């Protein structure tokens, strides 16, 4: 990877780390989920939406070559790699998180920010409620990306990432991925009544186009896609973990 990628991974790692820092700084200061959202709203929107650039980078490439033919060849390789990347779990993760952030949390903040499942927290650790809510969502998202982008940055800087970073990269998902998915579904579930009542982004008939669309129903369908998607992606990541860490074998080249 080129300089653009090397510069991008530390930036993305810092962005997610900053959101995580603000989250728990607010919690430790006695703030609840509403205060957390106020603290992280802007950096969360910026850092999470910036993940789209990773897709663009994979598709078009950011190359620096004085020779036109070499540049075209690299662009073609990048396009092929980008199309392959789009089929990987990372691409689906970016899509689901963009939808959850902008299509759920931002679309219905009053319903999602202050809620959680179960409605009454199971317990408290200090000021931290033990439930699926905005804080669990931010924790899973940010911590997984700090681990992921930190691993890539170290790998590019040192040629081979330290084993601790590699282990976290291929083990952290075991806990963080289910928490993240469950938290995303929690946000969507909490938002459904508000989306249905407001009719946000929905088109009703009659109209000149003779077309109807219910964003509320679209969200339910999106939630249902998690059912087959979760075991498929989780199985993929477990297989990748066995390939890299399994058997104590020498680590292979990782993506």
N, C-alpha and C positions, 0 to 999 in steps of 0.2 A: 504494500500500500504506500501511497505517496504522502507528501507532507500534509496534504489536506486532511487525510484520515487521522494522521498522528496528532494534528492540532485539534481535530474534532472530538476525539475520544476523551481527552482530559476535560474539554469544555463541557461535554455532555455529562461526564461524571460529576463535575463541580456543580452543574445546574441541578441535577437530581439530589446531590448531597446538600445543597443549600435549602431545597424544599424540605428535605428530611430534618435538617437542623431547625428550621423555622417551626416545623410541626411540633417537635418535642420541646423546644424552647418555650413555645406557647403553653403546652400542656404542663410543663414544670412550673410555669408562672401562674398556674391555676386557671388557665383558659379552657373552655370547652370546644366543641366542634365548630361552633359559629366563629369563635375567635381564631381558631386554627385556619378556617377557610379565608377569613379576612387577611391573615398574615401571609398565606401561601398563594392566594388567588393569581396574582400577576406572574410570579416566577413559575408557578405550576403550568399556567397556560402557555407561557413562552417555551419552557423546557420540554413539555410534552408535545406541543405542536411542532417543535423543531425536529422531532423524530421523523417527520415527513421528509426532511432533507436527506435522511439516510436512504430512503427509497429512491429519491431523485439522484443521489450520488451513485447508487448502485446501477441505475438505469442508464445514465448519460456519462458518468465518469467525470473526474476532474483531473485532466492529464496535462502535462507540460512537456511538449516535444517539439523541437524545431523542425522536424521532418513531417511533412503532411501525411505521407503514407503510413509512417509509424503511428501517428496520431489516430488515423482512421482505423488501423488495426486494433489499437488499444480501445478505441470507442466501441468497436464491434465486440471485443471480448467483454468489456464492461456491460454492454447491453445483454449479452448472453448470461453473464453472471448475475445481472440484475433480475432477469426473468426467472432464473433459478432461485434467487433469493426471495422473490415474491411468493414462491411456493412454500417457503420455509416458515416455521412457527414464529420467527421474529416479525415477519411481515403481518401475520394475522394478529399478533400481539399489538403491534402499532395500530392497526385498524380498530381493534376492539377498544383500546384505550382512548383513541381519539373520539370514538363514538360515545364512550362512557363519560368522558370529560365534557365535550361540547353538546352532545345529543341528550345527555341525561342530567349531569350535575349542573351545568350552566343553564340548561333549559328549564330545570325545575329546582332551583337552589333551596327554596323554602321547604320543599318536601324531602330533599336528600341530605342537606348539610346537617340538620339537627336530629335526624333519625338514625335508627339502627335496628339490627336483629340479633337477639331478642329485643323487644321494645324497652324492657328494663334490663340493664347490664347484669351479667352473671355475678360480677364482682368488680372491685376497683383495685388497681395497683397505684397507690397515691391518688393522683387526679385522673389516671388513665382508665376509662371504662373498658371492661372486657366484653366486647360485642363486635359484630361486623358493622362497621360504620365508616365514615370518611377517614378517620385516623388509621384504621386497618388497611384501607385502600391505599392511602399515601405511603404507609410503611412498606407494603408489599411492592408497590410500583417503584418507589425510590430506591429502596435497599437492593432490589434485584438489578436495577440499572447501574447503581454505583458499583456493584460487584462485576457486572458485565463489561461496562466501559472501562473500569479500572483494569480488568484483565487484559483487554485489547490494548490499552495504552502501555501497560507494562511489557506486553509481548512485543510490541513494535519498538519500544525503547531499548529493551534488553535482549531482543531476539527470542528469548524464551521466558515466559512469565514464571515467577517463583511458584513452588508447588502449592503453597497456601492459597495463592490467588487462583491457581488452576482448580484446586479442590473446591473452593467456594463457587467458582464459575459453574462447575458441573455438579454441585450438590445443593446449593442454596435454593434452587427451584423446588426441591422436594417439599419444603414447607411453604415457601413464598408463593409459588404458583397457585396452589389450592386456595390460599388466603386471598390472593389477588382476584382470582376468578369468583370466589364466593362474595367478595366485597363488591365487585362490579355488578353481579346479579342482585345484590342487596340494594345498591343505588338504583338500579333499574326498577326493581320491585317497588321501592318507596316512591319513585317518580310516576308510576303508572296512573294512579288516581288523578294526580294533577294534570298529566298530559291528556287524559281522557276528558276531564272537565274543561280545560282551556281550548282543546282542539288545535293545539300548537302544530304548525307545519302540516296541517291536514287540509284536504280539499273536499268539500261536500257538493253534492248535486242538488238541484240542477245547476249546470253552468254551460257556457258556450262550447266547451270542449267535450262535454258528455263524459267526464272522467272524474272518478272519486279516488281519494287516497287518505288512509288513516295512519298517521304517524304512531298512534297508540298501538294499533295492530302490528305495524312494522316493528315496533320495539318488542312486542311479545314474540314475534317470529325470530328476531335477533337473539332473544334470550333462549329460545328453544334450540338454536344452533349450537349453543354451548354444550348441550347434552352429548352429541356425538363428537364434538370438537375436543372436549376436555380429555377423555381417555386417549384419543388419537395423538394429541400433542404431548401429553404426559408420557405416553409410551415412547414417543420419538425421543424425548429428552432423556428418559431412562436408558434407552439403547445407546444414545450418544455418550452418556456418562459411563456406561460399561466399556465402551470402545476406548475412551480416553483414560479412565481410572481403573478399570477392572483388572483383576489378576496381578496387580503390581507390575504390569509390563511397562516398558519404557513408553513414555507419552508420545503419541503420534501427533502429526501436524494437525492442528485444529483450525476450524473456520473462524 
